[in-house]
Amino acid sequence: MHKHYIRVDTDNNVIHAFSDAFEQPESTDLVVTEEGGRHFNLDLWYNGVIPRWYVTGDDMIERTDIELIGLWQQYQAINPPKLSELEQLRAENTELKLALTELAEAQEADKTEMQLALAEIAGLIGGE
């Protein structure tokens, strides 16, 4: 028989679960059972970042799906997903296309202004 342990963070979230068959506990680790199997594996993380379990008093409690989804939404608001390299290149490409379009429009406006100015000058010279 093996003892099963959990480790919690400062907010009492379970961040590690193990058996003494593979790891020796630290003084702050909590015993879950003294008569467990060799392995003790918990699904600890929702989307790899939100702790599924927390400890209140002597109870280890699993968060509900609603709690997990709410915490995930809070996490995403604080940590928006980063663009992949391809997505980043596409975004930069779109910005460059926009800048080129604006430049072409400005040059066309300058060309039109120049043509009007030349026509005015030609009219003044021809009208003398």
N, CA, C and O atoms as a printed pandas DataFrame, in Angstrom:
     atom_number atom_name residue_name chain_id  residue_number  x_coord  y_coord  z_coord
0              1         N          MET        A               1    0.831   -1.190    0.000
1              2        CA          MET        A               1    0.000    0.000    0.000
2              3         C          MET        A               1    0.873    1.250    0.000
3              4         O          MET        A               1    1.965    1.275    0.569
4              5         N          HIS        A               2    0.358    2.277   -0.652
5              6        CA          HIS        A               2    1.092    3.535   -0.751
6              7         C          HIS        A               2    0.207    4.692   -0.309
7              8         O          HIS        A               2   -1.018    4.640   -0.408
8              9         N          LYS        A               3    0.855    5.720    0.175
9             10        CA          LYS        A               3    0.131    6.936    0.544
10            11         C          LYS        A               3    0.018    7.820   -0.698
11            12         O          LYS        A               3    0.934    7.887   -1.518
12            13         N          HIS        A               4   -1.118    8.491   -0.815
13            14        CA          HIS        A               4   -1.342    9.458   -1.878
14            15         C          HIS        A               4   -1.340   10.850   -1.275
15            16         O          HIS        A               4   -1.912   11.082   -0.209
16            17         N          TYR        A               5   -0.694   11.769   -1.966
17            18        CA          TYR        A               5   -0.536   13.140   -1.475
18            19         C          TYR        A               5   -0.972   14.141   -2.532
19            20         O          TYR        A               5   -1.010   13.848   -3.727
20            21         N          ILE        A               6   -1.299   15.330   -2.050
21            22        CA          ILE        A               6   -1.511   16.481   -2.929
22            23         C          ILE        A               6   -0.689   17.647   -2.389
23            24         O          ILE        A               6   -0.355   17.720   -1.206
24            25         N          ARG        A               7   -0.387   18.534   -3.292
25            26        CA          ARG        A               7    0.315   19.774   -2.931
26            27         C          ARG        A               7   -0.581   20.920   -3.382
27            28         O          ARG        A               7   -1.141   20.885   -4.477
28            29         N          VAL        A               8   -0.712   21.933   -2.535
29            30        CA          VAL        A               8   -1.560   23.080   -2.858
30            31         C          VAL        A               8   -0.730   24.350   -2.916
31            32         O          VAL        A               8    0.330   24.448   -2.298
32            33         N          ASP        A               9   -1.236   25.327   -3.674
33            34        CA          ASP        A               9   -0.575   26.627   -3.728
34            35         C          ASP        A               9   -1.120   27.518   -2.616
35            36         O          ASP        A               9   -1.862   27.050   -1.753
36            37         N          THR        A              10   -0.761   28.779   -2.631
37            38        CA          THR        A              10   -1.170   29.691   -1.557
38            39         C          THR        A              10   -2.672   29.974   -1.562
39            40         O          THR        A              10   -3.216   30.450   -0.565
40            41         N          ASP        A              11   -3.349   29.682   -2.688
41            42        CA          ASP        A              11   -4.803   29.864   -2.775
42            43         C          ASP        A              11   -5.554   28.560   -2.537
43            44         O          ASP        A              11   -6.757   28.478   -2.787
44            45         N          ASN        A              12   -4.845   27.539   -2.054
45            46        CA          ASN        A              12   -5.397   26.202   -1.789
46            47         C          ASN        A              12   -5.839   25.452   -3.038
47            48         O          ASN        A              12   -6.668   24.546   -2.956
48            49         N          ASN        A              13   -5.294   25.821   -4.194
49            50        CA          ASN        A              13   -5.535   25.067   -5.414
50            51         C          ASN        A              13   -4.594   23.871   -5.440
51            52         O          ASN        A              13   -3.417   24.000   -5.105
52            53         N          VAL        A              14   -5.102   22.711   -5.834
53            54        CA          VAL        A              14   -4.261   21.517   -5.938
54            55         C          VAL        A              14   -3.408   21.653   -7.195
55            56         O          VAL        A              14   -3.931   21.771   -8.303
56            57         N          ILE        A              15   -2.083   21.635   -7.010
57            58        CA          ILE        A              15   -1.172   21.821   -8.139
58            59         C          ILE        A              15   -0.310   20.596   -8.423
59            60         O          ILE        A              15    0.416   20.560   -9.417
60            61         N          HIS        A              16   -0.390   19.582   -7.543
61            62        CA          HIS        A              16    0.410   18.374   -7.732
62            63         C          HIS        A              16   -0.237   17.233   -6.956
63            64         O          HIS        A              16   -0.700   17.411   -5.829
64            65         N          ALA        A              17   -0.260   16.052   -7.588
65            66        CA          ALA        A              17   -0.795   14.857   -6.931
66            67         C          ALA        A              17    0.180   13.718   -7.204
67            68         O          ALA        A              17    0.652   13.556   -8.330
68            69         N          PHE        A              18    0.485   12.923   -6.166
69            70        CA          PHE        A              18    1.494   11.879   -6.358
70            71         C          PHE        A              18    1.361   10.789   -5.299
71            72         O          PHE        A              18    0.659   10.931   -4.297
72            73         N          SER        A              19    2.055    9.718   -5.567
73            74        CA          SER        A              19    2.114    8.584   -4.644
74            75         C          SER        A              19    3.515    8.518   -4.068
75            76         O          SER        A              19    4.483    8.887   -4.732
76            77         N          ASP        A              20    3.626    8.048   -2.829
77            78        CA          ASP        A              20    4.964    7.929   -2.240
78            79         C          ASP        A              20    5.763    6.780   -2.863
79            80         O          ASP        A              20    6.911    6.547   -2.485
80            81         N          ALA        A              21    5.162    6.069   -3.809
81            82        CA          ALA        A              21    5.908    5.043   -4.538
82            83         C          ALA        A              21    6.933    5.693   -5.464
83            84         O          ALA        A              21    7.932    5.067   -5.820
84            85         N          PHE        A              22    6.693    6.941   -5.853
85            86        CA          PHE        A              22    7.553    7.608   -6.832
86            87         C          PHE        A              22    8.178    8.901   -6.332
87            88         O          PHE        A              22    9.142    9.397   -6.916
88            89         N          GLU        A              23    7.639    9.439   -5.265
89            90        CA          GLU        A              23    8.103   10.742   -4.793
90            91         C          GLU        A              23    7.881   10.840   -3.295
91            92         O          GLU        A              23    6.882   10.346   -2.773
92            93         N          GLN        A              24    8.806   11.471   -2.617
93            94        CA          GLN        A              24    8.663   11.663   -1.177
94            95         C          GLN        A              24    8.000   13.015   -0.922
95            96         O          GLN        A              24    8.345   14.009   -1.561
96            97         N          PRO        A              25    7.052   13.052    0.007
97            98        CA          PRO        A              25    6.311   14.296    0.251
98            99         C          PRO        A              25    7.149   15.342    0.969
99           100         O          PRO        A              25    8.095   15.038    1.696
100          101         N          GLU        A              26    6.758   16.579    0.733
101          102        CA          GLU        A              26    7.317   17.695    1.494
102          103         C          GLU        A              26    6.472   17.846    2.754
103          104         O          GLU        A              26    5.385   17.277    2.847
104          105         N          SER        A              27    6.959   18.596    3.701
105          106        CA          SER        A              27    6.253   18.728    4.983
106          107         C          SER        A              27    4.879   19.386    4.832
107          108         O          SER        A              27    3.999   19.169    5.665
108          109         N          THR        A              28    4.690   20.173    3.796
109          110        CA          THR        A              28    3.416   20.872    3.601
110          111         C          THR        A              28    2.416   20.083    2.740
111          112         O          THR        A              28    1.267   20.503    2.602
112          113         N          ASP        A              29    2.830   18.961    2.165
113          114        CA          ASP        A              29    1.928   18.146    1.345
114          115         C          ASP        A              29    0.862   17.507    2.223
115          116         O          ASP        A              29    1.100   17.193    3.389
116          117         N          LEU        A              30   -0.314   17.322    1.642
117          118        CA          LEU        A              30   -1.457   16.787    2.381
118          119         C          LEU        A              30   -1.719   15.341    1.977
119          120         O          LEU        A              30   -1.686   15.008    0.792
120          121         N          VAL        A              31   -1.977   14.486    2.957
121          122        CA          VAL        A              31   -2.277   13.079    2.698
122          123         C          VAL        A              31   -3.734   12.967    2.255
123          124         O          VAL        A              31   -4.637   13.469    2.925
124          125         N          VAL        A              32   -3.952   12.302    1.117
125          126        CA          VAL        A              32   -5.302   12.058    0.627
126          127         C          VAL        A              32   -5.776   10.693    1.106
127          128         O          VAL        A              32   -6.914   10.543    1.552
128          129         N          THR        A              33   -4.895    9.698    1.012
129          130        CA          THR        A              33   -5.200    8.369    1.527
130          131         C          THR        A              33   -3.909    7.672    1.932
131          132         O          THR        A              33   -2.850    7.908    1.351
132          133         N          GLU        A              34   -4.012    6.828    2.917
133          134        CA          GLU        A              34   -2.838    6.084    3.384
134          135         C          GLU        A              34   -2.818    4.673    2.813
135          136         O          GLU        A              34   -1.840    3.949    2.997
136          137         N          GLU        A              35   -3.867    4.279    2.133
137          138        CA          GLU        A              35   -3.953    2.922    1.604
138          139         C          GLU        A              35   -4.304    2.946    0.119
139          140         O          GLU        A              35   -5.310    2.377   -0.303
140          141         N          GLY        A              36   -3.463    3.610   -0.661
141          142        CA          GLY        A              36   -3.735    3.729   -2.082
142          143         C          GLY        A              36   -2.862    2.810   -2.909
143          144         O          GLY        A              36   -1.972    2.132   -2.396
144          145         N          GLY        A              37   -3.134    2.807   -4.180
145          146        CA          GLY        A              37   -2.328    2.034   -5.112
146          147         C          GLY        A              37   -1.006    2.714   -5.372
147          148         O          GLY        A              37   -0.696    3.763   -4.808
148          149         N          ARG        A              38   -0.243    2.098   -6.232
149          150        CA          ARG        A              38    1.088    2.608   -6.565
150          151         C          ARG        A              38    1.003    3.948   -7.293
151          152         O          ARG        A              38    1.851    4.818   -7.095
152          153         N          HIS        A              39   -0.022    4.117   -8.139
153          154        CA          HIS        A              39   -0.170    5.347   -8.931
154          155         C          HIS        A              39   -1.300    6.205   -8.376
155          156         O          HIS        A              39   -2.303    5.692   -7.880
156          157         N          PHE        A              40   -1.118    7.518   -8.468
157          158        CA          PHE        A              40   -2.155    8.465   -8.081
158          159         C          PHE        A              40   -2.102    9.620   -9.074
159          160         O          PHE        A              40   -1.270   10.520   -8.958
160          161         N          ASN        A              41   -2.991    9.577  -10.036
161          162        CA          ASN        A              41   -3.011   10.590  -11.087
162          163         C          ASN        A              41   -4.361   11.294  -11.092
163          164         O          ASN        A              41   -5.402   10.657  -11.247
164          165         N          LEU        A              42   -4.336   12.572  -10.927
165          166        CA          LEU        A              42   -5.547   13.393  -11.023
166          167         C          LEU        A              42   -5.446   14.254  -12.274
167          168         O          LEU        A              42   -4.353   14.659  -12.672
168          169         N          ASP        A              43   -6.579   14.529  -12.884
169          170        CA          ASP        A              43   -6.634   15.505  -13.971
170          171         C          ASP        A              43   -6.648   16.874  -13.282
171          172         O          ASP        A              43   -7.702   17.373  -12.888
172          173         N          LEU        A              44   -5.474   17.464  -13.146
173          174        CA          LEU        A              44   -5.322   18.666  -12.320
174          175         C          LEU        A              44   -5.709   19.976  -13.003
175          176         O          LEU        A              44   -6.112   20.924  -12.329
176          177         N          TRP        A              45   -5.593   20.042  -14.329
177          178        CA          TRP        A              45   -5.683   21.338  -14.994
178          179         C          TRP        A              45   -6.771   21.371  -16.061
179          180         O          TRP        A              45   -6.927   20.423  -16.831
180          181         N          TYR        A              46   -7.510   22.453  -16.100
181          182        CA          TYR        A              46   -8.479   22.731  -17.160
182          183         C          TYR        A              46   -7.766   23.614  -18.171
183          184         O          TYR        A              46   -7.275   24.689  -17.827
184          185         N          ASN        A              47   -7.709   23.165  -19.405
185          186        CA          ASN        A              47   -7.001   23.880  -20.485
186          187         C          ASN        A              47   -5.552   24.189  -20.121
187          188         O          ASN        A              47   -4.972   25.159  -20.609
188          189         N          GLY        A              48   -4.990   23.375  -19.280
189          190        CA          GLY        A              48   -3.570   23.496  -18.952
190          191         C          GLY        A              48   -3.201   24.603  -17.985
191          192         O          GLY        A              48   -2.030   24.736  -17.630
192          193         N          VAL        A              49   -4.174   25.409  -17.543
193          194        CA          VAL        A              49   -3.826   26.537  -16.669
194          195         C          VAL        A              49   -4.746   26.751  -15.467
195          196         O          VAL        A              49   -4.335   27.367  -14.484
196          197         N          ILE        A              50   -5.961   26.263  -15.527
197          198        CA          ILE        A              50   -6.923   26.498  -14.441
198          199         C          ILE        A              50   -6.966   25.255  -13.552
199          200         O          ILE        A              50   -7.288   24.171  -14.038
200          201         N          PRO        A              51   -6.650   25.386  -12.260
201          202        CA          PRO        A              51   -6.693   24.223  -11.365
202          203         C          PRO        A              51   -8.114   23.679  -11.213
203          204         O          PRO        A              51   -9.044   24.424  -10.902
204          205         N          ARG        A              52   -8.269   22.381  -11.433
205          206        CA          ARG        A              52   -9.585   21.736  -11.316
206          207         C          ARG        A              52   -9.997   21.529   -9.861
207          208         O          ARG        A              52  -11.187   21.531   -9.548
208          209         N          TRP        A              53   -9.037   21.353   -8.987
209          210        CA          TRP        A              53   -9.315   20.978   -7.602
210          211         C          TRP        A              53   -8.820   22.057   -6.642
211          212         O          TRP        A              53   -7.855   22.767   -6.929
212          213         N          TYR        A              54   -9.491   22.167   -5.508
213          214        CA          TYR        A              54   -9.022   23.044   -4.440
214          215         C          TYR        A              54   -9.358   22.384   -3.103
215          216         O          TYR        A              54  -10.163   21.455   -3.033
216          217         N          VAL        A              55   -8.729   22.882   -2.060
217          218        CA          VAL        A              55   -8.906   22.312   -0.724
218          219         C          VAL        A              55   -9.578   23.337    0.171
219          220         O          VAL        A              55   -9.180   24.500    0.231
220          221         N          THR        A              56  -10.613   22.872    0.868
221          222        CA          THR        A              56  -11.283   23.668    1.892
222          223         C          THR        A              56  -11.339   22.805    3.140
223          224         O          THR        A              56  -11.978   21.753    3.152
224          225         N          GLY        A              57  -10.669   23.255    4.183
225          226        CA          GLY        A              57  -10.609   22.447    5.404
226          227         C          GLY        A              57   -9.958   21.112    5.101
227          228         O          GLY        A              57   -8.823   21.066    4.627
228          229         N          ASP        A              58  -10.675   20.012    5.371
229          230        CA          ASP        A              58  -10.158   18.675    5.085
230          231         C          ASP        A              58  -10.695   18.108    3.776
231          232         O          ASP        A              58  -10.446   16.946    3.458
232          233         N          ASP        A              59  -11.433   18.921    3.011
233          234        CA          ASP        A              59  -12.075   18.433    1.795
234          235         C          ASP        A              59  -11.340   18.894    0.542
235          236         O          ASP        A              59  -10.941   20.052    0.426
236          237         N          MET        A              60  -11.171   17.965   -0.390
237          238        CA          MET        A              60  -10.641   18.279   -1.708
238          239         C          MET        A              60  -11.847   18.327   -2.646
239          240         O          MET        A              60  -12.563   17.337   -2.800
240          241         N          ILE        A              61  -12.066   19.499   -3.275
241          242        CA          ILE        A              61  -13.292   19.727   -4.048
242          243         C          ILE        A              61  -12.925   19.981   -5.509
243          244         O          ILE        A              61  -11.998   20.730   -5.815
244          245         N          GLU        A              62  -13.680   19.334   -6.403
245          246        CA          GLU        A              62  -13.487   19.567   -7.829
246          247         C          GLU        A              62  -14.417   20.695   -8.270
247          248         O          GLU        A              62  -15.603   20.708   -7.939
248          249         N          ARG        A              63  -13.854   21.636   -9.020
249          250        CA          ARG        A              63  -14.663   22.753   -9.528
250          251         C          ARG        A              63  -15.666   22.234  -10.561
251          252         O          ARG        A              63  -15.400   21.276  -11.287
252          253         N          THR        A              64  -16.814   22.887  -10.605
253          254        CA          THR        A              64  -17.837   22.521  -11.589
254          255         C          THR        A              64  -17.426   23.043  -12.962
255          256         O          THR        A              64  -16.544   23.893  -13.075
256          257         N          ASP        A              65  -18.072   22.527  -14.001
257          258        CA          ASP        A              65  -17.800   23.006  -15.356
258          259         C          ASP        A              65  -18.079   24.499  -15.467
259          260         O          ASP        A              65  -17.340   25.222  -16.136
260          261         N          ILE        A              66  -19.132   24.962  -14.819
261          262        CA          ILE        A              66  -19.477   26.385  -14.865
262          263         C          ILE        A              66  -18.366   27.223  -14.225
263          264         O          ILE        A              66  -17.984   28.263  -14.762
264          265         N          GLU        A              67  -17.850   26.771  -13.080
265          266        CA          GLU        A              67  -16.745   27.491  -12.429
266          267         C          GLU        A              67  -15.515   27.524  -13.333
267          268         O          GLU        A              67  -14.880   28.566  -13.497
268          269         N          LEU        A              68  -15.187   26.366  -13.918
269          270        CA          LEU        A              68  -14.005   26.273  -14.776
270          271         C          LEU        A              68  -14.129   27.181  -15.991
271          272         O          LEU        A              68  -13.170   27.859  -16.359
272          273         N          ILE        A              69  -15.287   27.197  -16.608
273          274        CA          ILE        A              69  -15.500   28.051  -17.782
274          275         C          ILE        A              69  -15.386   29.525  -17.392
275          276         O          ILE        A              69  -14.789   30.317  -18.121
276          277         N          GLY        A              70  -15.954   29.889  -16.254
277          278        CA          GLY        A              70  -15.843   31.272  -15.777
278          279         C          GLY        A              70  -14.399   31.672  -15.514
279          280         O          GLY        A              70  -13.969   32.757  -15.904
280          281         N          LEU        A              71  -13.653   30.796  -14.853
281          282        CA          LEU        A              71  -12.237   31.075  -14.584
282          283         C          LEU        A              71  -11.434   31.139  -15.877
283          284         O          LEU        A              71  -10.510   31.944  -16.002
284          285         N          TRP        A              72  -11.790   30.288  -16.837
285          286        CA          TRP        A              72  -11.095   30.289  -18.134
286          287         C          TRP        A              72  -11.350   31.612  -18.866
287          288         O          TRP        A              72  -10.433   32.175  -19.464
288          289         N          GLN        A              73  -12.578   32.104  -18.821
289          290        CA          GLN        A              73  -12.899   33.377  -19.467
290          291         C          GLN        A              73  -12.141   34.527  -18.815
291          292         O          GLN        A              73  -11.667   35.432  -19.502
292          293         N          GLN        A              74  -12.026   34.493  -17.490
293          294        CA          GLN        A              74  -11.242   35.515  -16.786
294          295         C          GLN        A              74   -9.781   35.445  -17.211
295          296         O          GLN        A              74   -9.145   36.471  -17.453
296          297         N          TYR        A              75   -9.257   34.229  -17.300
297          298        CA          TYR        A              75   -7.861   34.040  -17.695
298          299         C          TYR        A              75   -7.623   34.583  -19.099
299          300         O          TYR        A              75   -6.634   35.275  -19.343
300          301         N          GLN        A              76   -8.538   34.265  -20.030
301          302        CA          GLN        A              76   -8.370   34.726  -21.405
302          303         C          GLN        A              76   -8.475   36.240  -21.515
303          304         O          GLN        A              76   -7.812   36.844  -22.358
304          305         N          ALA        A              77   -9.298   36.864  -20.675
305          306        CA          ALA        A              77   -9.407   38.324  -20.694
306          307         C          ALA        A              77   -8.090   38.969  -20.263
307          308         O          ALA        A              77   -7.693   40.007  -20.792
308          309         N          ILE        A              78   -7.425   38.347  -19.304
309          310        CA          ILE        A              78   -6.154   38.867  -18.798
310          311         C          ILE        A              78   -4.996   38.467  -19.708
311          312         O          ILE        A              78   -4.039   39.224  -19.871
312          313         N          ASN        A              79   -5.084   37.274  -20.300
313          314        CA          ASN        A              79   -4.015   36.712  -21.136
314          315         C          ASN        A              79   -4.571   36.333  -22.507
315          316         O          ASN        A              79   -4.790   35.153  -22.782
316          317         N          PRO        A              80   -4.802   37.334  -23.374
317          318        CA          PRO        A              80   -5.361   36.996  -24.683
318          319         C          PRO        A              80   -4.425   36.057  -25.436
319          320         O          PRO        A              80   -3.204   36.144  -25.303
320          321         N          PRO        A              81   -5.011   35.156  -26.230
321          322        CA          PRO        A              81   -4.171   34.214  -26.978
322          323         C          PRO        A              81   -3.215   34.952  -27.904
323          324         O          PRO        A              81   -3.580   35.953  -28.521
324          325         N          LYS        A              82   -2.007   34.456  -27.993
325          326        CA          LYS        A              82   -1.007   35.050  -28.873
326          327         C          LYS        A              82   -1.216   34.505  -30.286
327          328         O          LYS        A              82   -1.617   33.356  -30.469
328          329         N          LEU        A              83   -0.938   35.342  -31.272
329          330        CA          LEU        A              83   -1.053   34.918  -32.658
330          331         C          LEU        A              83    0.073   33.953  -33.002
331          332         O          LEU        A              83    1.192   34.088  -32.508
332          333         N          SER        A              84   -0.231   32.979  -33.852
333          334        CA          SER        A              84    0.823   32.099  -34.362
334          335         C          SER        A              84    1.709   32.924  -35.292
335          336         O          SER        A              84    1.358   34.048  -35.650
336          337         N          GLU        A              85    2.845   32.376  -35.680
337          338        CA          GLU        A              85    3.759   33.106  -36.564
338          339         C          GLU        A              85    3.056   33.429  -37.885
339          340         O          GLU        A              85    3.201   34.533  -38.411
340          341         N          LEU        A              86    2.304   32.478  -38.416
341          342        CA          LEU        A              86    1.587   32.692  -39.672
342          343         C          LEU        A              86    0.520   33.774  -39.511
343          344         O          LEU        A              86    0.381   34.645  -40.369
344          345         N          GLU        A              87   -0.238   33.717  -38.403
345          346        CA          GLU        A              87   -1.264   34.733  -38.156
346          347         C          GLU        A              87   -0.634   36.114  -38.004
347          348         O          GLU        A              87   -1.182   37.107  -38.483
348          349         N          GLN        A              88    0.520   36.174  -37.335
349          350        CA          GLN        A              88    1.219   37.447  -37.162
350          351         C          GLN        A              88    1.675   37.999  -38.509
351          352         O          GLN        A              88    1.545   39.196  -38.766
352          353         N          LEU        A              89    2.211   37.131  -39.372
353          354        CA          LEU        A              89    2.653   37.565  -40.699
354          355         C          LEU        A              89    1.465   38.048  -41.533
355          356         O          LEU        A              89    1.577   39.036  -42.258
356          357         N          ARG        A              90    0.339   37.361  -41.434
357          358        CA          ARG        A              90   -0.862   37.796  -42.161
358          359         C          ARG        A              90   -1.329   39.164  -41.678
359          360         O          ARG        A              90   -1.707   40.012  -42.486
360          361         N          ALA        A              91   -1.307   39.381  -40.379
361          362        CA          ALA        A              91   -1.722   40.671  -39.822
362          363         C          ALA        A              91   -0.786   41.780  -40.304
363          364         O          ALA        A              91   -1.237   42.861  -40.681
364          365         N          GLU        A              92    0.515   41.505  -40.291
365          366        CA          GLU        A              92    1.488   42.494  -40.770
366          367         C          GLU        A              92    1.286   42.767  -42.256
367          368         O          GLU        A              92    1.391   43.910  -42.701
368          369         N          ASN        A              93    0.994   41.706  -43.031
369          370        CA          ASN        A              93    0.750   41.852  -44.459
370          371         C          ASN        A              93   -0.463   42.743  -44.713
371          372         O          ASN        A              93   -0.443   43.593  -45.604
372          373         N          THR        A              94   -1.521   42.543  -43.923
373          374        CA          THR        A              94   -2.725   43.368  -44.055
374          375         C          THR        A              94   -2.412   44.828  -43.746
375          376         O          THR        A              94   -2.892   45.726  -44.439
376          377         N          GLU        A              95   -1.616   45.070  -42.717
377          378        CA          GLU        A              95   -1.223   46.440  -42.366
378          379         C          GLU        A              95   -0.409   47.074  -43.491
379          380         O          GLU        A              95   -0.597   48.247  -43.815
380          381         N          LEU        A              96    0.497   46.296  -44.085
381          382        CA          LEU        A              96    1.312   46.820  -45.191
382          383         C          LEU        A              96    0.451   47.132  -46.413
383          384         O          LEU        A              96    0.658   48.149  -47.074
384          385         N          LYS        A              97   -0.513   46.263  -46.714
385          386        CA          LYS        A              97   -1.412   46.520  -47.849
386          387         C          LYS        A              97   -2.193   47.806  -47.622
387          388         O          LYS        A              97   -2.354   48.608  -48.541
388          389         N          LEU        A              98   -2.675   48.002  -46.409
389          390        CA          LEU        A              98   -3.414   49.213  -46.079
390          391         C          LEU        A              98   -2.525   50.446  -46.251
391          392         O          LEU        A              98   -2.952   51.451  -46.819
392          393         N          ALA        A              99   -1.290   50.365  -45.758
393          394        CA          ALA        A              99   -0.359   51.494  -45.881
394          395         C          ALA        A              99   -0.067   51.793  -47.352
395          396         O          ALA        A              99    0.000   52.960  -47.738
396          397         N          LEU        A             100    0.107   50.760  -48.179
397          398        CA          LEU        A             100    0.358   50.960  -49.609
398          399         C          LEU        A             100   -0.850   51.577  -50.305
399          400         O          LEU        A             100   -0.701   52.440  -51.170
400          401         N          THR        A             101   -2.035   51.137  -49.928
401          402        CA          THR        A             101   -3.261   51.698  -50.505
402          403         C          THR        A             101   -3.375   53.174  -50.162
403          404         O          THR        A             101   -3.692   53.993  -51.025
404          405         N          GLU        A             102   -3.116   53.514  -48.902
405          406        CA          GLU        A             102   -3.176   54.916  -48.482
406          407         C          GLU        A             102   -2.134   55.748  -49.218
407          408         O          GLU        A             102   -2.410   56.882  -49.610
408          409         N          LEU        A             103   -0.942   55.198  -49.409
409          410        CA          LEU        A             103    0.121   55.900  -50.127
410          411         C          LEU        A             103   -0.276   56.125  -51.582
411          412         O          LEU        A             103   -0.083   57.218  -52.114
412          413         N          ALA        A             104   -0.829   55.099  -52.230
413          414        CA          ALA        A             104   -1.260   55.214  -53.633
414          415         C          ALA        A             104   -2.356   56.265  -53.762
415          416         O          ALA        A             104   -2.349   57.047  -54.713
416          417         N          GLU        A             105   -3.302   56.295  -52.819
417          418        CA          GLU        A             105   -4.373   57.289  -52.850
418          419         C          GLU        A             105   -3.812   58.697  -52.676
419          420         O          GLU        A             105   -4.257   59.634  -53.338
420          421         N          ALA        A             106   -2.833   58.842  -51.783
421          422        CA          ALA        A             106   -2.215   60.152  -51.564
422          423         C          ALA        A             106   -1.454   60.601  -52.812
423          424         O          ALA        A             106   -1.495   61.778  -53.171
424          425         N          GLN        A             107   -0.766   59.679  -53.468
425          426        CA          GLN        A             107   -0.033   60.022  -54.697
426          427         C          GLN        A             107   -1.006   60.413  -55.813
427          428         O          GLN        A             107   -0.740   61.343  -56.574
428          429         N          GLU        A             108   -2.125   59.703  -55.907
429          430        CA          GLU        A             108   -3.132   60.027  -56.920
430          431         C          GLU        A             108   -3.703   61.414  -56.670
431          432         O          GLU        A             108   -3.927   62.179  -57.608
432          433         N          ALA        A             109   -3.940   61.741  -55.395
433          434        CA          ALA        A             109   -4.454   63.070  -55.045
434          435         C          ALA        A             109   -3.422   64.136  -55.401
435          436         O          ALA        A             109   -3.775   65.194  -55.922
436          437         N          ASP        A             110   -2.139   63.857  -55.120
437          438        CA          ASP        A             110   -1.070   64.800  -55.475
438          439         C          ASP        A             110   -0.995   64.981  -56.985
439          440         O          ASP        A             110   -0.805   66.097  -57.469
440          441         N          LYS        A             111   -1.145   63.885  -57.736
441          442        CA          LYS        A             111   -1.081   63.932  -59.202
442          443         C          LYS        A             111   -2.225   64.790  -59.748
443          444         O          LYS        A             111   -2.018   65.606  -60.647
444          445         N          THR        A             112   -3.416   64.607  -59.210
445          446        CA          THR        A             112   -4.578   65.374  -59.645
446          447         C          THR        A             112   -4.373   66.854  -59.349
447          448         O          THR        A             112   -4.665   67.715  -60.178
448          449         N          GLU        A             113   -3.862   67.136  -58.142
449          450        CA          GLU        A             113   -3.581   68.531  -57.773
450          451         C          GLU        A             113   -2.572   69.148  -58.724
451          452         O          GLU        A             113   -2.719   70.296  -59.143
452          453         N          MET        A             114   -1.539   68.373  -59.062
453          454        CA          MET        A             114   -0.486   68.860  -59.953
454          455         C          MET        A             114   -1.062   69.133  -61.350
455          456         O          MET        A             114   -0.726   70.138  -61.977
456          457         N          GLN        A             115   -1.938   68.226  -61.836
457          458        CA          GLN        A             115   -2.538   68.411  -63.158
458          459         C          GLN        A             115   -3.409   69.660  -63.176
459          460         O          GLN        A             115   -3.397   70.409  -64.152
460          461         N          LEU        A             116   -4.163   69.889  -62.107
461          462        CA          LEU        A             116   -4.992   71.084  -62.030
462          463         C          LEU        A             116   -4.131   72.343  -62.007
463          464         O          LEU        A             116   -4.457   73.339  -62.654
464          465         N          ALA        A             117   -3.057   72.294  -61.275
465          466        CA          ALA        A             117   -2.155   73.448  -61.200
466          467         C          ALA        A             117   -1.529   73.723  -62.561
467          468         O          ALA        A             117   -1.420   74.875  -62.982
468          469         N          LEU        A             118   -1.115   72.646  -63.256
469          470        CA          LEU        A             118   -0.519   72.816  -64.591
470          471         C          LEU        A             118   -1.547   73.365  -65.578
471          472         O          LEU        A             118   -1.225   74.214  -66.409
472          473         N          ALA        A             119   -2.781   72.879  -65.484
473          474        CA          ALA        A             119   -3.831   73.365  -66.376
474          475         C          ALA        A             119   -4.091   74.844  -66.124
475          476         O          ALA        A             119   -4.307   75.615  -67.059
476          477         N          GLU        A             120   -4.067   75.234  -64.846
477          478        CA          GLU        A             120   -4.278   76.639  -64.504
478          479         C          GLU        A             120   -3.154   77.506  -65.051
479          480         O          GLU        A             120   -3.388   78.585  -65.595
480          481         N          ILE        A             121   -1.920   77.010  -64.895
481          482        CA          ILE        A             121   -0.760   77.745  -65.411
482          483         C          ILE        A             121   -0.845   77.848  -66.933
483          484         O          ILE        A             121   -0.587   78.907  -67.505
484          485         N          ALA        A             122   -1.209   76.740  -67.585
485          486        CA          ALA        A             122   -1.321   76.740  -69.054
486          487         C          ALA        A             122   -2.402   77.710  -69.487
487          488         O          ALA        A             122   -2.255   78.382  -70.507
488          489         N          GLY        A             123   -3.493   77.795  -68.723
489          490        CA          GLY        A             123   -4.567   78.729  -69.056
490          491         C          GLY        A             123   -4.116   80.164  -68.902
491          492         O          GLY        A             123   -4.518   81.032  -69.676
492          493         N          LEU        A             124   -3.281   80.422  -67.906
493          494        CA          LEU        A             124   -2.780   81.778  -67.690
494          495         C          LEU        A             124   -1.817   82.163  -68.797
495          496         O          LEU        A             124   -1.842   83.286  -69.299
496          497         N          ILE        A             125   -0.970   81.219  -69.167
497          498        CA          ILE        A             125    0.035   81.502  -70.213
498          499         C          ILE        A             125   -0.682   81.660  -71.559
499          500         O          ILE        A             125   -0.370   82.562  -72.337
500          501         N          GLY        A             126   -1.635   80.781  -71.818
501          502        CA          GLY        A             126   -2.365   80.824  -73.092
502          503         C          GLY        A             126   -3.311   81.998  -73.174
503          504         O          GLY        A             126   -3.662   82.424  -74.274
504          505         N          GLY        A             127   -3.722   82.519  -72.075
505          506        CA          GLY        A             127   -4.707   83.608  -72.047
506          507         C          GLY        A             127   -4.073   84.966  -72.202
507          508         O          GLY        A             127   -4.792   85.960  -72.313
508          509         N          GLU        A             128   -2.757   85.054  -72.215
509          510        CA          GLU        A             128   -2.098   86.361  -72.284
510          511         C          GLU        A             128   -2.200   86.969  -73.619
511          512         O          GLU        A             128   -1.695   88.070  -73.836
